[in-house]
Structures are given as C-alpha cells and as structure tokens.
Amino acid sequence: LTVKESGGGSVQAGGSLRLSCTAFGYTYSKHWMAWFRQAPGKEREGVAAIDSDGDTNYADSVKGRFTISKDNAKNTLYLQMNNLKPEDTAMYYCAAEGVVALSLDGGYYNYWGQGTQVTVSS
C-alpha cells in the first residue's frame, strides 16, 4: 500500500487550499482515513477523520474551516481548507487503514504518506 499526498503550497491568511490523498491498492469505501499535521517543534496533531459511511470528526482548531471528504470512485481523500491561519502552517499527512473509527490518534492508523507542506503567511 502506497499513500501519497498532494496539493500543499503557500497562501496568505484567509486563503484556501485543497489537499488530496491517493492510496494505491486500497478501497476507500470500506476503510477509515484521516489527515494529520505536524508543525516544527510540535507534536503531531489529528486534524480530521472520516469513516466508511462518510461520518466525520474534526479537531476543534479546524471546525468550521476544514472539510474532509472522499471520492470512492476516484479512490481519493480530500481536505478542503478555508480561511487558513498562520497557525495552520505544518506538514500535512494522510493516514490510511484506521483501526478505530473516526480517531484523531495517529497510533490507530497503519499507513502514512510522506506529507505535503502547507505554509500560511500573515
């Protein structure tokens, strides 16, 4: 299983980005996935998770601004990020094959991508 993120970049505060994640050899419709992020000098943080039914869970820090979704036909996971803030600056990681539904604990995911950098300037 190979997990790969894309869509990161640099934006000004208030801007938007959409991250994408593809996991080759994986059936999105049946499994639980999530997005995490890690800023320099900080611990990894769970951002958003989605289960096989499309139910979602978000960290308080991104509620109302970020939306996690998946396209089962394209086997692609997305993270739409709106109204970005400088504190959202981090490396963002896609995680696959969760063993606990909707968990924001990275210890419950078995596969990870290499990450995509998001930088938000003030």
LONUPA-106463 format. One record per atom (N, C-alpha, C): x, y, z; residue in three letters. Coordinates in steps of 0.001 Angstrom, whole numbers, padded with zeros to 6 digits, always signed. Each point is the difference from the previous one (the first is absolute). Layout:
XYZALA/...
***
This chain:
+000842-001187+000000LEU/-000842+001187+000000LEU/+000882+001245+000000LEU/-000251+000899-000953THR/+000743+001251-000112THR/-000958+001153+000158THR/+000316+000901+000924VAL/-000831+001168+000268VAL/+000750+001241-000453VAL/-000667+000859-000743LYS/+000673+001197-000529LYS/-000917+001205+000085LYS/+000513+001083+000602GLU/-000739+001246+000105GLU/+000442+000986-001080GLU/-000887+000932-000306SER/+000332+001087-000918SER/-000884+001193+000330SER/+000359+001160-000550GLY/-000843+001178+000139GLY/+000485+001045+000974GLY/+001107-000268+000692GLY/+000514+000995+000924GLY/+000557+001214-000737GLY/+000311+001041+000756GLY/+000551+001201-000604GLY/+000054+001126+000996GLY/+000236+001201-000526SER/+000076+001197+000832SER/-001151+000927-000340SER/-000697+000462+001033VAL/-001121+000915-000189VAL/+000050+001064+001079VAL/-000727+001067-000228GLN/-000140+001026+001024GLN/-001156-000360+000927GLN/+000046+000554+001174ALA/-001077-000220+000964ALA/-001342+000365-000627ALA/-000986-000855+000261GLY/-001319+000180-000582GLY/-000202-000762-001294GLY/+001075-000514-000551GLY/-000075-000741-001246GLY/-000436-001443+000191GLY/-000021-000736-001118SER/-000467-001385+000007SER/+000969-000900-000751SER/+000014-001248+000409LEU/+000728-001052-000699LEU/-000813-001285+000087LEU/+000179-000883-000974ARG/-000602-001323+000072ARG/+001095-001047-000142ARG/+000106-000822+001017LEU/+000948-001097-000023LEU/-000684-001263-000529LEU/+000766-000819-000700SER/-000501-001269-000507SER/+000894-001131+000479SER/-000589-001185+000103CYS/+000758-001173+000432CYS/-000458-001204-000802CYS/+000955-000690-000576THR/-000310-001250-000686THR/+000755-001129+000681THR/-000671-001111+000172ALA/+000610-001172+000613ALA/-000139-001151-000985ALA/+001059-000329-000672PHE/-000031-001030-001018PHE/-000118-001373+000658PHE/-000932-000782-000539GLY/-000215-001320+000574GLY/-000934+000033+001182GLY/-000899+000974+000045TYR/-000845+000221+001168TYR/-001404+000353-000456TYR/-001001-000532+000664THR/-001390+000291-000335THR/-000549+001006+000999THR/-000150+001244-000424TYR/-000386+001081+000893TYR/-001369-000223+000629TYR/-000899-000611-000752SER/-001379-000097+000467SER/-000124-000868+001247SER/+000980-000856+000257LYS/-000120-000961+001082LYS/+000823+000352+001233LYS/+000814+001043-000099HIS/+000976+000198+001062HIS/-000040+001401+000577HIS/+000661+000142+001140TRP/+000036+001260+000718TRP/+001303+000720-000277TRP/-000103+001320-000237MET/+001183+000775-000344MET/-000018+001324+000726MET/+001134+000690-000023ALA/+000089+001250+000744ALA/+001131+000873-000522ALA/-000051+001262+000418TRP/+001083+000943-000247TRP/+000616+000411+001338TRP/+001314+000091-000012PHE/+000749+000462+001164PHE/+000931+001123-000446PHE/+000532+000722+000965ARG/+000990+001023-000331ARG/+001033+000099+001115ARG/+001165+000489-000381GLN/+001057+000206+000989GLN/+000791+001245-000355GLN/+000007+000926+000917ALA/+000766+001229-000168ALA/+001378-000182+000641ALA/+000989+000748-000440PRO/+001348-000134+000580PRO/-000017+000204+001504PRO/+000606-000927+000712GLY/+000082+000106+001445GLY/-001262-000373+000739GLY/-001018-000474-000726LYS/-001257-000365+000650LYS/-000321-001467-000261LYS/-000883-000544+000823GLU/-000419-001376-000190GLU/-000990-000103-001169GLU/-000065-001211-000535ARG/-000977-000254-001055ARG/-001414+000175+000540ARG/-000852+000608-000821GLU/-001370+000315+000420GLU/-000996-000583-000998GLU/-001015-000668+000507GLY/-001069-000470-000866GLY/-000854+001163-000439GLY/-000312+000075-001291VAL/-000753+001122-000547VAL/-001434-000396-000298VAL/-000162-001086-000763ALA/-001338-000435-000401ALA/+000038-001474-000358ALA/-001114-000683+000246ALA/-000108-001425-000307ALA/-001351-000275-000651ALA/-000039-001070-000796ILE/-001238-000375-000676ILE/-000126-001520+000015ILE/-001233-000493+000174ASP/-000173-001452+000028ASP/-000631-000487-001298ASP/-000295-001285-000062SER/-000495-000601-001232SER/-001395+000504-000372SER/-000743+000525+000988ASP/-001338+000537-000279ASP/+000025+001476-000370ASP/+001184+000612+000078GLY/+000109+001427-000279GLY/-000181+000880+001215GLY/-000149-000583+001175ASP/-000036+000794+001220ASP/+001375+000578+000259ASP/+000020+001177+000632THR/+001264+000723+000165THR/+000239+000435+001441THR/+001253+000292+000292ASN/+000405+000501+001306ASN/+001106+001015-000226ASN/-000059+001133+000712TYR/+000966+001067-000203TYR/+000618+000442+001314TYR/+001234+000440-000086ALA/+000616+000669+001137ALA/-000699+001339+000204ALA/-000107+000420+001247ASP/-000676+001265+000288ASP/+000637+001170-000743ASP/+001296-000058-000186SER/+000727+001112-000607SER/-000353+000224-001470SER/-000621-000997-000643VAL/-000314+000143-001433VAL/-001488-000091-000296VAL/-000821-000251+001007LYS/-001441-000112-000228LYS/-000547+001268-000635LYS/-000825-000197-001027GLY/-000584+001144-000689GLY/+000875+000575-001095GLY/+001259-000431-000073ARG/+000922+000501-001028ARG/+000478-001103-000944ARG/+000181-001190+000527PHE/+000498-001126-000806PHE/-001122-001001-000238PHE/+000056-000665-001158THR/-000963-001047-000323THR/+000733-001193-000583THR/-000202-001162+000622ILE/+000561-001238-000519ILE/-001072-000708-000821ILE/+000413-000567-001122SER/-000946-000714-000855SER/+000769-001032-000810SER/-000728-000896-000634LYS/+000645-000988-000847LYS/-000869-000282-001216LYS/+000662-000326-001083ASP/-000659-000396-001230ASP/+000335-001469-000199ASP/-000940-000872+000325ASN/+000263-001431-000073ASN/+000284-000449-001428ASN/-000658+000619-000963ALA/+000221-000387-001393ALA/+001424+000311-000453ALA/+000565+001072+000541LYS/+001366+000395-000361LYS/+001018-000485+001009LYS/-000469-000651+001067ASN/+000906-000436+001066ASN/+000880+001143+000476ASN/-000623+001114+000275THR/+000734+001195+000415THR/-000630+000606+001239THR/+000843+000372+000943LEU/-000401+000686+001221LEU/+000382+001465-000143LEU/-000856+000895+000493TYR/+000260+001433-000113TYR/-000037+000680+001372TYR/+000678+001118+000069LEU/-000137+000905+001138LEU/-000102+001407-000565LEU/-001204+000543+000026GLN/-000215+001381-000428GLN/+000253+000909+001187GLN/+000917+000929-000160MET/+000389+000882+001090MET/-000316+001438-000390MET/-000912+000603+000723ASN/-000408+001381-000257ASN/+000381+000885+001166ASN/+000029+001289-000251ASN/+000337+000976+001036ASN/+001256-000424+000763ASN/+001034-000294-000743LEU/+001240-000475+000609LEU/+000652+001061+000870LEU/+000630-000467+001064LYS/+000673+000866+000961LYS/+001479-000372+000063LYS/+000845+000942+000409PRO/+001433-000329+000116PRO/+000258-001225+000882PRO/-000829-000208+001007GLU/+000193-001156+000882GLU/-000355-001321-000668GLU/-000567+000050-001205ASP/-000245-001228-000763ASP/+001253-000470-000749ASP/+001044+000798+000030THR/+001243-000363-000674THR/+000569-001275+000598THR/+000208-000998-000853ALA/+000475-001308+000461ALA/+000203-000907-001203ALA/+000616-001145+000270MET/+000009-001094-000969MET/-001271-000797+000234MET/-000745-000241-001044TYR/-001256-000727+000104TYR/+000174-001414-000539TYR/-000507-000965+000762TYR/+000135-001402-000336TYR/-001358-000671-000142TYR/-000090-000872-000973CYS/-001156-000860-000168CYS/+000280-001330+000674CYS/-000970-000508+000727ALA/+000140-001282+000680ALA/-001112-000935-000435ALA/+000329-001255-000221ALA/-000966-000982-000496ALA/-000038-001242+000886ALA/-001043-000754-000195GLU/-000252-001236+000743GLU/-000057+000261+001495GLU/-000946+000835+000398GLY/-000220+000205+001413GLY/-000633-001225+000624GLY/+000300-000241+001262VAL/-000572-001152+000701VAL/-001030+000423+001032VAL/-000146+001319+000180VAL/-001035+000559+000861VAL/-000705+001082-000809VAL/-001294-000138-000155ALA/-000746+000925-000854ALA/+000081+001433+000510ALA/+000311+000895-000943LEU/-000007+001440+000259LEU/+001033+000453+001035LEU/+001009-000812+000222SER/+001007+000374+000982SER/+000930+001079-000538SER/+000397+000915+000881LEU/+001007+001015-000326LEU/+001317-000315+000709LEU/+000152-001239+000397ASP/+001237-000493+000601ASP/+000785-000737-001067ASP/+001155+000515-000328GLY/+000795-000602-001054GLY/+000410-001433+000252GLY/-000003-000412+001245GLY/+000374-001361+000330GLY/-000962-001043-000534GLY/-001169+000438-000453TYR/-001015-000925-000494TYR/-000035-000112-001519TYR/+001029+000505-000677TYR/+000057-000094-001458TYR/+001266-000737-000407TYR/-000143-000862-001007ASN/+001107-000877-000360ASN/+000852+000498-001161ASN/-000537+000867-000842TYR/+000751+000447-001171TYR/-000007+001521-000080TYR/+001146+000540-000399TRP/+000191+001443-000034TRP/+000683+000427-001293TRP/-000364+001213-000440GLY/+000704+000591-001128GLY/+001229+000757+000476GLY/+000706+000591-000954GLN/+001212+000750+000304GLN/-000287+001436+000418GLN/-001194+000460-000251GLY/-000385+001333+000436GLY/+000074+001036-001110GLY/-000786+001051+000184THR/+000026+001144-000910THR/+000001+001269+000852THR/+000850+000946-000350GLN/+000189+001187+000836GLN/-001055+001065-000293GLN/-000565+000531+001066VAL/-000924+001136-000088VAL/+000606+001154+000796VAL/+000142+001146-000659THR/+000560+001182+000655THR/-000969+001160-000174THR/-000400+000589+001129VAL/-000948+001109-000015VAL/+000696+001229+000562VAL/+000062+001045-000793SER/+000665+001229+000431SER/-001035+001035+000433SER/+000411+000835+000948SER/-000929+001010+000531SER/+000039+001275-000817SER/
***
